[in-house]
Amino acid sequence: MNLIDERFASLKEQGQTALMPFISVGDPDLATSVDIILELEKAGADMVELGVPYSDPLADGPVIQRSSLRALQHRVTIVDCIRIARQCRDRGSKLPFIIFTYYNPVLQLGLERFFELLRENDVSGIIIPDLPLEENGQVLELSRQYNIHLIPLVAPTSNDRIQRITSQAAGFIYCVSSLGVTGTRSQFFEGIDSFLDTVKRSTEVPIAIGFGISSREQVDNFSKKCDGVVVGSAIVRKIEETLPLLSQEETKSAGLLQIREFVRQLKA
């Protein structure tokens, strides 16, 4: 069984909701990304999205754009991001890992090579936000062949496409909470509860919500309605705030502790 499925099944038995942090791999550097992921696990993360830095993002807001730029200045590649999963596993991590990438780096790498690397490095899922349902046939076929879940995004504007999207879903369905790009928000669109109910009625696959979830209160609210909650920009911003600490060996542990405590509060 895929690790994502195992983790959701375990959480369901315990009556818990998955906390799913997102980080930009390579911000501030690859070695520190490994350290951060291990701290996220200690804080109670249930699975982690490994964001591949990209110069022309479709869905990322300014916080994640800045983190991608910092990583790209170190020439971090999609291969580096995939191999991070194995490095974490070698240091004892049990988390399911999900690669979040745009399609161009995948296409440049080559689909077969991409999936081979995912399997070699024990990655459980992929999210490709700019790959539409109508054009995902080859990726979907390979994902099933390699038992690596292709996780679809469903937006409030998906309307009559929701059933078509969820019918081929595996792992979980990523419900986009807001119109626009990622980033912390104090309010969500008025029809969010109805939207989540519609998605839930269309599938037996777990649903998770992301885009703008930034506080313990928001996590608590959505955990009552979803199987998982994704927190991205808020964690990436916390990493950004601790960069002065992370950049010095003598203060690095203090920076990592701040990140762990922030995520621990979200999990609580």
TIKOLLO-81529 format. One line per field, with one value per residue (C-alpha): residue in one letter; x, y, z. Coordinates in Angstrom, 2 decimals, always signed. Example, Ala and Ser with C-alpha at 12.3 -4.5 7.8 and 13.67 -1.06 7.14 Angstrom:
% TIKOLLO-81529
code = A|S .
x = +12.30|+13.67 .
y = -4.50|-1.06 .
z = +7.80|+7.14 .
END
This chain:
% TIKOLLO-81529
code = M|N|L|I|D|E|R|F|A|S|L|K|E|Q|G|Q|T|A|L|M|P|F|I|S|V|G|D|P|D|L|A|T|S|V|D|I|I|L|E|L|E|K|A|G|A|D|M|V|E|L|G|V|P|Y|S|D|P|L|A|D|G|P|V|I|Q|R|S|S|L|R|A|L|Q|H|R|V|T|I|V|D|C|I|R|I|A|R|Q|C|R|D|R|G|S|K|L|P|F|I|I|F|T|Y|Y|N|P|V|L|Q|L|G|L|E|R|F|F|E|L|L|R|E|N|D|V|S|G|I|I|I|P|D|L|P|L|E|E|N|G|Q|V|L|E|L|S|R|Q|Y|N|I|H|L|I|P|L|V|A|P|T|S|N|D|R|I|Q|R|I|T|S|Q|A|A|G|F|I|Y|C|V|S|S|L|G|V|T|G|T|R|S|Q|F|F|E|G|I|D|S|F|L|D|T|V|K|R|S|T|E|V|P|I|A|I|G|F|G|I|S|S|R|E|Q|V|D|N|F|S|K|K|C|D|G|V|V|V|G|S|A|I|V|R|K|I|E|E|T|L|P|L|L|S|Q|E|E|T|K|S|A|G|L|L|Q|I|R|E|F|V|R|Q|L|K|A .
x = +0.00|+1.13|+2.37|-0.19|-3.01|-1.48|-1.18|-4.76|-6.09|-4.17|-5.39|-8.98|-8.77|-7.55|-10.15|-7.44|-6.85|-3.58|-1.35|+0.50|+3.23|+4.70|+8.28|+10.34|+13.23|+16.61|+15.51|+17.90|+19.95|+19.48|+21.10|+18.96|+15.84|+16.53|+16.90|+13.63|+11.71|+12.91|+11.76|+8.36|+8.05|+8.98|+6.31|+3.62|+3.47|+1.75|+3.14|+5.19|+4.90|+8.32|+8.05|+10.28|+11.53|+10.32|+10.90|+7.42|+4.90|+1.20|-0.23|+2.40|+2.04|+4.86|+6.10|+6.69|+7.99|+10.69|+11.63|+11.85|+14.12|+16.45|+16.61|+17.15|+20.09|+21.71|+20.78|+18.44|+16.87|+13.90|+16.33|+17.74|+14.20|+13.34|+16.57|+15.82|+13.18|+15.79|+18.13|+15.34|+14.53|+18.19|+17.99|+14.98|+11.97|+8.77|+6.76|+5.03|+6.59|+4.76|+6.55|+4.85|+6.12|+5.09|+5.02|+7.94|+10.69|+9.04|+8.89|+12.53|+13.62|+11.55|+8.50|+10.06|+13.16|+10.95|+8.96|+12.05|+13.60|+10.41|+10.39|+14.13|+13.78|+10.55|+8.25|+4.55|+2.74|+2.97|+1.03|+1.33|-0.98|-0.55|-1.32|-5.05|-7.29|-7.60|-3.83|-2.71|-3.19|+0.44|+1.35|-1.72|-0.84|+2.73|+1.59|-0.57|+2.22|+4.68|+2.12|+2.85|-0.35|-1.16|-3.05|-5.57|-6.47|-10.12|-11.01|-14.24|-14.62|-14.35|-18.16|-19.26|-15.66|-15.48|-16.90|-14.57|-11.53|-12.34|-13.23|-9.54|-8.12|-5.73|-4.12|-6.22|-7.96|-6.43|-9.26|-8.18|-9.68|-9.51|-9.51|-6.05|-2.56|-1.18|-0.71|-2.01|-5.61|-7.92|-11.10|-12.14|-14.79|-18.39|-19.25|-16.33|-18.44|-20.77|-17.79|-16.18|-19.47|-19.77|-16.27|-16.84|-20.05|-18.23|-15.55|-14.41|-10.85|-9.72|-9.93|-7.44|-7.66|-4.90|-4.06|-4.17|-4.35|-2.07|-3.29|-4.12|-7.74|-8.04|-6.48|-8.91|-11.89|-11.03|-9.98|-13.66|-14.54|-11.54|-9.24|-6.14|-5.02|-2.10|-0.11|+2.38|+3.00|+2.79|+5.54|+7.64|+7.33|+8.45|+11.50|+12.14|+11.94|+14.50|+17.01|+19.47|+19.50|+19.58|+22.52|+24.89|+25.93|+25.95|+22.34|+20.88|+19.34|+17.50|+16.01|+14.96|+13.35|+11.26|+10.00|+9.21|+7.30|+5.24|+4.18|+3.61|+1.10|-0.69|-0.83|-2.14 .
y = +0.00|+3.56|+5.40|+8.17|+5.63|+4.03|+7.36|+8.44|+5.02|+5.26|+8.81|+7.80|+5.04|+7.61|+10.20|+12.67|+15.02|+15.07|+18.12|+18.53|+21.20|+22.53|+23.73|+25.05|+22.61|+24.33|+27.34|+28.27|+25.25|+21.53|+20.36|+22.72|+21.56|+18.05|+19.42|+21.36|+18.32|+16.27|+19.08|+19.11|+15.40|+15.91|+18.62|+16.19|+16.59|+13.63|+14.09|+16.81|+18.50|+19.08|+22.16|+22.28|+25.87|+27.27|+30.62|+31.04|+29.73|+29.61|+29.22|+30.52|+33.81|+36.21|+34.32|+31.08|+32.97|+34.53|+31.14|+29.64|+32.46|+31.85|+28.15|+28.81|+31.06|+27.87|+26.07|+23.63|+21.25|+18.91|+15.99|+17.57|+17.92|+14.30|+13.05|+15.02|+12.39|+9.62|+11.74|+12.22|+8.52|+7.69|+9.84|+7.95|+9.80|+7.78|+10.52|+10.14|+12.64|+14.46|+16.36|+19.64|+20.75|+22.44|+20.38|+21.94|+20.53|+17.10|+17.29|+18.43|+15.56|+13.00|+11.21|+7.76|+9.17|+11.29|+8.32|+6.15|+8.80|+9.09|+5.35|+5.18|+7.93|+6.65|+9.50|+8.64|+11.33|+14.19|+17.41|+19.22|+22.27|+23.29|+19.83|+19.82|+16.79|+16.74|+16.42|+14.18|+10.79|+9.74|+10.99|+9.29|+5.98|+6.09|+7.10|+3.99|+1.82|+3.06|+3.29|+6.99|+8.96|+11.79|+14.12|+16.40|+19.95|+20.96|+24.65|+26.45|+27.24|+23.58|+23.22|+20.39|+19.17|+18.11|+14.64|+14.05|+15.15|+13.13|+9.98|+9.39|+10.66|+8.69|+9.49|+12.54|+15.41|+18.83|+21.33|+24.90|+27.11|+30.42|+32.03|+33.30|+32.31|+30.86|+33.09|+33.57|+34.78|+35.87|+35.02|+32.46|+32.64|+32.49|+29.14|+27.16|+24.76|+23.97|+23.45|+20.97|+19.10|+18.81|+17.36|+14.92|+13.63|+12.93|+10.58|+8.05|+9.40|+11.65|+15.39|+18.00|+21.77|+24.27|+27.75|+30.30|+28.14|+29.93|+29.79|+27.23|+28.44|+27.88|+24.43|+23.58|+24.82|+22.93|+19.77|+19.27|+19.30|+17.66|+14.68|+16.85|+20.47|+21.85|+24.74|+26.30|+30.05|+30.42|+27.83|+29.19|+32.66|+31.28|+29.79|+33.18|+34.89|+32.50|+32.72|+34.79|+31.99|+29.15|+30.67|+30.40|+27.03|+28.29|+29.57|+27.03|+24.84|+27.86|+28.61|+25.00|+25.01|+28.07|+26.30|+23.14|+25.08|+26.95|+23.68|+22.02|+24.75|+24.16|+20.43|+20.98 .
z = +0.00|-0.72|+2.41|+1.90|+2.08|+5.18|+6.97|+6.20|+7.28|+10.56|+11.23|+10.48|+13.08|+15.60|+14.62|+13.60|+10.69|+8.74|+9.11|+5.82|+5.74|+2.49|+2.16|-0.74|-0.99|-0.99|+1.03|+2.52|+1.31|+0.75|+3.98|+6.06|+4.19|+5.49|+9.02|+8.67|+7.44|+10.41|+12.73|+11.03|+11.74|+15.40|+15.59|+14.43|+10.65|+9.01|+5.49|+3.78|+0.40|-1.11|-3.30|-6.37|-6.89|-10.19|-11.88|-13.40|-10.87|-11.65|-8.17|-5.75|-3.93|-3.00|+0.09|-1.80|-4.84|-2.66|-1.20|-4.70|-5.79|-2.85|-3.73|-7.43|-6.59|-5.26|-8.53|-6.81|-9.34|-9.40|-9.01|-5.84|-4.48|-5.15|-3.57|-0.41|+0.37|+0.46|+2.59|+5.12|+5.02|+5.67|+8.80|+10.10|+8.69|+8.31|+6.57|+3.23|+0.80|-1.97|-4.74|-5.67|-9.08|-12.27|-15.43|-17.32|-15.02|-15.27|-19.05|-19.29|-17.05|-18.96|-17.61|-17.25|-15.53|-13.28|-12.04|-11.68|-9.43|-7.40|-6.78|-6.02|-3.42|-1.82|-2.84|-2.44|-4.41|-6.89|-7.35|-10.69|-10.57|-14.22|-15.64|-16.50|-16.38|-20.15|-20.67|-17.80|-19.47|-19.74|-16.26|-14.78|-16.45|-15.13|-11.66|-11.47|-12.87|-10.23|-7.38|-6.91|-6.47|-8.86|-6.54|-8.25|-7.34|-7.22|-7.10|-6.15|-9.86|-10.96|-10.89|-13.21|-13.59|-9.93|-10.56|-13.49|-11.48|-8.37|-10.34|-11.13|-7.83|-5.63|-2.29|-1.55|-3.31|-2.80|-2.34|-3.08|-0.38|-2.21|-5.60|-6.53|-5.50|-2.26|+0.75|+4.27|+4.56|+7.34|+5.43|+2.83|+0.16|+1.31|-0.24|+1.18|+3.27|+0.39|-1.91|+0.49|+0.90|-2.88|-3.19|-0.33|-1.88|-5.14|-3.79|-1.19|-1.39|+1.52|+0.94|+2.10|+1.99|+1.32|-0.03|+2.77|+5.91|+8.35|+11.95|+14.61|+14.56|+10.81|+11.08|+13.87|+11.84|+8.66|+10.50|+11.31|+7.61|+5.90|+6.25|+5.89|+6.12|+4.08|+5.53|+3.13|+3.06|+6.84|+7.35|+4.48|+6.04|+9.41|+7.67|+6.05|+9.44|+10.92|+8.04|+10.11|+12.70|+10.16|+8.31|+11.30|+12.69|+16.28|+16.03|+13.60|+16.30|+17.72|+14.30|+13.81|+17.24|+16.33|+13.20|+15.16|+17.81|+15.20|+13.56|+16.93|+17.77|+14.47|+15.17|+18.69 .
END
